[in-house]
Amino acid sequence: MKMQKNLIQEKSFEFAVLSISLYKALLEKNEYVLSKQFFRSATSIGANVEEAQASYSKKEFAAKMGIAAKEAREALYWLKLLEIGDFISYDFQQLKFDCEGLIKILTSIVKTTQSNINN
């Protein structure tokens, strides 16, 4: 039996994978503090999306997706700081674009789910 593709699961996983390369590049330049903060939030997005898939209720699902959205916002914050800090020569545009896309999708999922709960 083939599993149905889930856009947010795929995109959050892809973002985490891309984040690994930035994290490794930052570690090579001995940047440990901001890189760890970024990597923790970047990988937490997908972890919370995965947890949401096993939710017992719509309310729990909305809460987990809400946490994922907050983690995406935090990851974007760290990305911006890392870019401005000029620790490494790196094109941050794609990661920022992907992160902003995750924020939009997750926010939409949370709003839709909360609307369905209230109706």
mmCIF file of the C-alpha atoms, coordinates in Angstrom:
data_MODEL
# 
_entry.id   MODEL 
# 
loop_
_atom_site.group_PDB 
_atom_site.id 
_atom_site.type_symbol 
_atom_site.label_atom_id 
_atom_site.label_alt_id 
_atom_site.label_comp_id 
_atom_site.label_asym_id 
_atom_site.label_entity_id 
_atom_site.label_seq_id 
_atom_site.pdbx_PDB_ins_code 
_atom_site.Cartn_x 
_atom_site.Cartn_y 
_atom_site.Cartn_z 
_atom_site.occupancy 
_atom_site.B_iso_or_equiv 
_atom_site.pdbx_formal_charge 
_atom_site.auth_seq_id 
_atom_site.auth_comp_id 
_atom_site.auth_asym_id 
_atom_site.auth_atom_id 
_atom_site.pdbx_PDB_model_num 
ATOM 1   C CA . MET A 1 1   ? 0.000   0.000  0.000  1.00 0.00 ? 1   MET A CA 1 
ATOM 2   C CA . LYS A 1 2   ? 1.482   3.345  -1.059 1.00 0.00 ? 2   LYS A CA 1 
ATOM 3   C CA . MET A 1 3   ? 1.373   6.180  1.476  1.00 0.00 ? 3   MET A CA 1 
ATOM 4   C CA . GLN A 1 4   ? -0.217  9.450  0.470  1.00 0.00 ? 4   GLN A CA 1 
ATOM 5   C CA . LYS A 1 5   ? 2.279   12.264 -0.010 1.00 0.00 ? 5   LYS A CA 1 
ATOM 6   C CA . ASN A 1 6   ? 2.062   15.006 2.575  1.00 0.00 ? 6   ASN A CA 1 
ATOM 7   C CA . LEU A 1 7   ? 3.364   18.378 1.353  1.00 0.00 ? 7   LEU A CA 1 
ATOM 8   C CA . ILE A 1 8   ? 4.248   19.820 4.753  1.00 0.00 ? 8   ILE A CA 1 
ATOM 9   C CA . GLN A 1 9   ? 6.018   16.636 5.842  1.00 0.00 ? 9   GLN A CA 1 
ATOM 10  C CA . GLU A 1 10  ? 8.082   16.641 2.648  1.00 0.00 ? 10  GLU A CA 1 
ATOM 11  C CA . LYS A 1 11  ? 8.910   20.353 2.760  1.00 0.00 ? 11  LYS A CA 1 
ATOM 12  C CA . SER A 1 12  ? 9.841   20.377 6.447  1.00 0.00 ? 12  SER A CA 1 
ATOM 13  C CA . PHE A 1 13  ? 12.074  17.319 5.944  1.00 0.00 ? 13  PHE A CA 1 
ATOM 14  C CA . GLU A 1 14  ? 13.753  18.879 2.890  1.00 0.00 ? 14  GLU A CA 1 
ATOM 15  C CA . PHE A 1 15  ? 14.345  22.072 4.872  1.00 0.00 ? 15  PHE A CA 1 
ATOM 16  C CA . ALA A 1 16  ? 15.983  20.078 7.684  1.00 0.00 ? 16  ALA A CA 1 
ATOM 17  C CA . VAL A 1 17  ? 18.229  18.307 5.168  1.00 0.00 ? 17  VAL A CA 1 
ATOM 18  C CA . LEU A 1 18  ? 19.290  21.641 3.618  1.00 0.00 ? 18  LEU A CA 1 
ATOM 19  C CA . SER A 1 19  ? 19.913  22.986 7.104  1.00 0.00 ? 19  SER A CA 1 
ATOM 20  C CA . ILE A 1 20  ? 22.460  20.256 7.743  1.00 0.00 ? 20  ILE A CA 1 
ATOM 21  C CA . SER A 1 21  ? 24.776  21.629 5.063  1.00 0.00 ? 21  SER A CA 1 
ATOM 22  C CA . LEU A 1 22  ? 24.630  25.165 6.499  1.00 0.00 ? 22  LEU A CA 1 
ATOM 23  C CA . TYR A 1 23  ? 25.183  23.835 10.024 1.00 0.00 ? 23  TYR A CA 1 
ATOM 24  C CA . LYS A 1 24  ? 28.253  21.849 8.916  1.00 0.00 ? 24  LYS A CA 1 
ATOM 25  C CA . ALA A 1 25  ? 29.670  24.859 7.048  1.00 0.00 ? 25  ALA A CA 1 
ATOM 26  C CA . LEU A 1 26  ? 29.234  27.035 10.144 1.00 0.00 ? 26  LEU A CA 1 
ATOM 27  C CA . LEU A 1 27  ? 30.927  24.451 12.359 1.00 0.00 ? 27  LEU A CA 1 
ATOM 28  C CA . GLU A 1 28  ? 33.898  24.393 9.976  1.00 0.00 ? 28  GLU A CA 1 
ATOM 29  C CA . LYS A 1 29  ? 34.269  28.123 10.651 1.00 0.00 ? 29  LYS A CA 1 
ATOM 30  C CA . ASN A 1 30  ? 34.041  27.517 14.423 1.00 0.00 ? 30  ASN A CA 1 
ATOM 31  C CA . GLU A 1 31  ? 30.641  29.180 14.755 1.00 0.00 ? 31  GLU A CA 1 
ATOM 32  C CA . TYR A 1 32  ? 28.942  27.087 17.426 1.00 0.00 ? 32  TYR A CA 1 
ATOM 33  C CA . VAL A 1 33  ? 26.372  29.244 19.199 1.00 0.00 ? 33  VAL A CA 1 
ATOM 34  C CA . LEU A 1 34  ? 24.069  30.692 16.516 1.00 0.00 ? 34  LEU A CA 1 
ATOM 35  C CA . SER A 1 35  ? 24.521  27.625 14.324 1.00 0.00 ? 35  SER A CA 1 
ATOM 36  C CA . LYS A 1 36  ? 23.263  25.350 17.102 1.00 0.00 ? 36  LYS A CA 1 
ATOM 37  C CA . GLN A 1 37  ? 20.264  27.593 17.763 1.00 0.00 ? 37  GLN A CA 1 
ATOM 38  C CA . PHE A 1 38  ? 19.423  27.633 14.052 1.00 0.00 ? 38  PHE A CA 1 
ATOM 39  C CA . PHE A 1 39  ? 19.887  23.883 13.608 1.00 0.00 ? 39  PHE A CA 1 
ATOM 40  C CA . ARG A 1 40  ? 17.747  23.056 16.653 1.00 0.00 ? 40  ARG A CA 1 
ATOM 41  C CA . SER A 1 41  ? 14.819  25.157 15.430 1.00 0.00 ? 41  SER A CA 1 
ATOM 42  C CA . ALA A 1 42  ? 15.233  24.129 11.767 1.00 0.00 ? 42  ALA A CA 1 
ATOM 43  C CA . THR A 1 43  ? 15.032  20.418 12.573 1.00 0.00 ? 43  THR A CA 1 
ATOM 44  C CA . SER A 1 44  ? 12.308  20.908 15.174 1.00 0.00 ? 44  SER A CA 1 
ATOM 45  C CA . ILE A 1 45  ? 9.876   22.064 12.478 1.00 0.00 ? 45  ILE A CA 1 
ATOM 46  C CA . GLY A 1 46  ? 9.719   18.639 10.856 1.00 0.00 ? 46  GLY A CA 1 
ATOM 47  C CA . ALA A 1 47  ? 9.780   16.826 14.190 1.00 0.00 ? 47  ALA A CA 1 
ATOM 48  C CA . ASN A 1 48  ? 6.653   18.692 15.298 1.00 0.00 ? 48  ASN A CA 1 
ATOM 49  C CA . VAL A 1 49  ? 4.969   18.098 11.937 1.00 0.00 ? 49  VAL A CA 1 
ATOM 50  C CA . GLU A 1 50  ? 5.649   14.372 12.371 1.00 0.00 ? 50  GLU A CA 1 
ATOM 51  C CA . GLU A 1 51  ? 4.258   14.433 15.910 1.00 0.00 ? 51  GLU A CA 1 
ATOM 52  C CA . ALA A 1 52  ? 1.146   16.201 14.633 1.00 0.00 ? 52  ALA A CA 1 
ATOM 53  C CA . GLN A 1 53  ? 0.474   13.287 12.290 1.00 0.00 ? 53  GLN A CA 1 
ATOM 54  C CA . ALA A 1 54  ? -0.071  11.062 15.333 1.00 0.00 ? 54  ALA A CA 1 
ATOM 55  C CA . SER A 1 55  ? -2.374  13.496 17.132 1.00 0.00 ? 55  SER A CA 1 
ATOM 56  C CA . TYR A 1 56  ? -5.400  12.155 18.964 1.00 0.00 ? 56  TYR A CA 1 
ATOM 57  C CA . SER A 1 57  ? -7.544  15.192 18.207 1.00 0.00 ? 57  SER A CA 1 
ATOM 58  C CA . LYS A 1 58  ? -7.823  18.180 15.893 1.00 0.00 ? 58  LYS A CA 1 
ATOM 59  C CA . LYS A 1 59  ? -6.960  20.406 18.852 1.00 0.00 ? 59  LYS A CA 1 
ATOM 60  C CA . GLU A 1 60  ? -3.728  18.516 19.509 1.00 0.00 ? 60  GLU A CA 1 
ATOM 61  C CA . PHE A 1 61  ? -2.944  18.564 15.770 1.00 0.00 ? 61  PHE A CA 1 
ATOM 62  C CA . ALA A 1 62  ? -3.408  22.360 15.649 1.00 0.00 ? 62  ALA A CA 1 
ATOM 63  C CA . ALA A 1 63  ? -1.200  22.777 18.719 1.00 0.00 ? 63  ALA A CA 1 
ATOM 64  C CA . LYS A 1 64  ? 1.662   20.708 17.248 1.00 0.00 ? 64  LYS A CA 1 
ATOM 65  C CA . MET A 1 65  ? 1.418   22.472 13.904 1.00 0.00 ? 65  MET A CA 1 
ATOM 66  C CA . GLY A 1 66  ? 1.388   25.778 15.803 1.00 0.00 ? 66  GLY A CA 1 
ATOM 67  C CA . ILE A 1 67  ? 4.640   24.797 17.519 1.00 0.00 ? 67  ILE A CA 1 
ATOM 68  C CA . ALA A 1 68  ? 6.101   23.876 14.124 1.00 0.00 ? 68  ALA A CA 1 
ATOM 69  C CA . ALA A 1 69  ? 5.110   27.332 12.811 1.00 0.00 ? 69  ALA A CA 1 
ATOM 70  C CA . LYS A 1 70  ? 6.801   29.008 15.790 1.00 0.00 ? 70  LYS A CA 1 
ATOM 71  C CA . GLU A 1 71  ? 9.949   26.949 15.231 1.00 0.00 ? 71  GLU A CA 1 
ATOM 72  C CA . ALA A 1 72  ? 9.946   28.010 11.565 1.00 0.00 ? 72  ALA A CA 1 
ATOM 73  C CA . ARG A 1 73  ? 9.749   31.654 12.599 1.00 0.00 ? 73  ARG A CA 1 
ATOM 74  C CA . GLU A 1 74  ? 12.625  31.105 15.013 1.00 0.00 ? 74  GLU A CA 1 
ATOM 75  C CA . ALA A 1 75  ? 14.706  29.370 12.328 1.00 0.00 ? 75  ALA A CA 1 
ATOM 76  C CA . LEU A 1 76  ? 14.122  32.332 10.000 1.00 0.00 ? 76  LEU A CA 1 
ATOM 77  C CA . TYR A 1 77  ? 15.284  34.698 12.751 1.00 0.00 ? 77  TYR A CA 1 
ATOM 78  C CA . TRP A 1 78  ? 18.537  32.747 13.203 1.00 0.00 ? 78  TRP A CA 1 
ATOM 79  C CA . LEU A 1 79  ? 19.045  32.591 9.435  1.00 0.00 ? 79  LEU A CA 1 
ATOM 80  C CA . LYS A 1 80  ? 18.790  36.361 9.209  1.00 0.00 ? 80  LYS A CA 1 
ATOM 81  C CA . LEU A 1 81  ? 21.265  36.804 12.064 1.00 0.00 ? 81  LEU A CA 1 
ATOM 82  C CA . LEU A 1 82  ? 23.696  34.337 10.528 1.00 0.00 ? 82  LEU A CA 1 
ATOM 83  C CA . GLU A 1 83  ? 23.467  36.113 7.191  1.00 0.00 ? 83  GLU A CA 1 
ATOM 84  C CA . ILE A 1 84  ? 24.023  39.567 8.678  1.00 0.00 ? 84  ILE A CA 1 
ATOM 85  C CA . GLY A 1 85  ? 26.789  38.256 10.932 1.00 0.00 ? 85  GLY A CA 1 
ATOM 86  C CA . ASP A 1 86  ? 28.751  37.301 7.810  1.00 0.00 ? 86  ASP A CA 1 
ATOM 87  C CA . PHE A 1 87  ? 30.291  34.210 9.435  1.00 0.00 ? 87  PHE A CA 1 
ATOM 88  C CA . ILE A 1 88  ? 30.637  32.386 6.132  1.00 0.00 ? 88  ILE A CA 1 
ATOM 89  C CA . SER A 1 89  ? 30.250  33.011 2.445  1.00 0.00 ? 89  SER A CA 1 
ATOM 90  C CA . TYR A 1 90  ? 26.868  31.369 1.851  1.00 0.00 ? 90  TYR A CA 1 
ATOM 91  C CA . ASP A 1 91  ? 23.797  32.078 -0.245 1.00 0.00 ? 91  ASP A CA 1 
ATOM 92  C CA . PHE A 1 92  ? 21.076  32.266 2.389  1.00 0.00 ? 92  PHE A CA 1 
ATOM 93  C CA . GLN A 1 93  ? 18.316  33.196 -0.086 1.00 0.00 ? 93  GLN A CA 1 
ATOM 94  C CA . GLN A 1 94  ? 17.012  29.682 -0.793 1.00 0.00 ? 94  GLN A CA 1 
ATOM 95  C CA . LEU A 1 95  ? 16.888  28.665 2.861  1.00 0.00 ? 95  LEU A CA 1 
ATOM 96  C CA . LYS A 1 96  ? 15.115  31.899 3.800  1.00 0.00 ? 96  LYS A CA 1 
ATOM 97  C CA . PHE A 1 97  ? 12.652  31.445 0.925  1.00 0.00 ? 97  PHE A CA 1 
ATOM 98  C CA . ASP A 1 98  ? 11.967  27.831 1.947  1.00 0.00 ? 98  ASP A CA 1 
ATOM 99  C CA . CYS A 1 99  ? 11.545  28.820 5.582  1.00 0.00 ? 99  CYS A CA 1 
ATOM 100 C CA . GLU A 1 100 ? 9.105   31.608 4.686  1.00 0.00 ? 100 GLU A CA 1 
ATOM 101 C CA . GLY A 1 101 ? 7.158   29.065 2.626  1.00 0.00 ? 101 GLY A CA 1 
ATOM 102 C CA . LEU A 1 102 ? 6.978   26.709 5.605  1.00 0.00 ? 102 LEU A CA 1 
ATOM 103 C CA . ILE A 1 103 ? 5.693   29.536 7.788  1.00 0.00 ? 103 ILE A CA 1 
ATOM 104 C CA . LYS A 1 104 ? 2.920   30.315 5.275  1.00 0.00 ? 104 LYS A CA 1 
ATOM 105 C CA . ILE A 1 105 ? 1.855   26.677 4.908  1.00 0.00 ? 105 ILE A CA 1 
ATOM 106 C CA . LEU A 1 106 ? 1.944   25.972 8.647  1.00 0.00 ? 106 LEU A CA 1 
ATOM 107 C CA . THR A 1 107 ? 0.046   29.153 9.487  1.00 0.00 ? 107 THR A CA 1 
ATOM 108 C CA . SER A 1 108 ? -2.624  28.209 6.941  1.00 0.00 ? 108 SER A CA 1 
ATOM 109 C CA . ILE A 1 109 ? -2.885  24.674 8.360  1.00 0.00 ? 109 ILE A CA 1 
ATOM 110 C CA . VAL A 1 110 ? -3.296  26.010 11.908 1.00 0.00 ? 110 VAL A CA 1 
ATOM 111 C CA . LYS A 1 111 ? -5.917  28.602 10.905 1.00 0.00 ? 111 LYS A CA 1 
ATOM 112 C CA . THR A 1 112 ? -7.899  26.078 8.860  1.00 0.00 ? 112 THR A CA 1 
ATOM 113 C CA . THR A 1 113 ? -7.764  23.451 11.598 1.00 0.00 ? 113 THR A CA 1 
ATOM 114 C CA . GLN A 1 114 ? -8.821  25.946 14.287 1.00 0.00 ? 114 GLN A CA 1 
ATOM 115 C CA . SER A 1 115 ? -11.656 27.139 12.075 1.00 0.00 ? 115 SER A CA 1 
ATOM 116 C CA . ASN A 1 116 ? -12.827 23.532 11.622 1.00 0.00 ? 116 ASN A CA 1 
ATOM 117 C CA . ILE A 1 117 ? -12.683 22.966 15.386 1.00 0.00 ? 117 ILE A CA 1 
ATOM 118 C CA . ASN A 1 118 ? -14.808 26.063 16.042 1.00 0.00 ? 118 ASN A CA 1 
ATOM 119 C CA . ASN A 1 119 ? -17.464 25.131 13.446 1.00 0.00 ? 119 ASN A CA 1 
# 
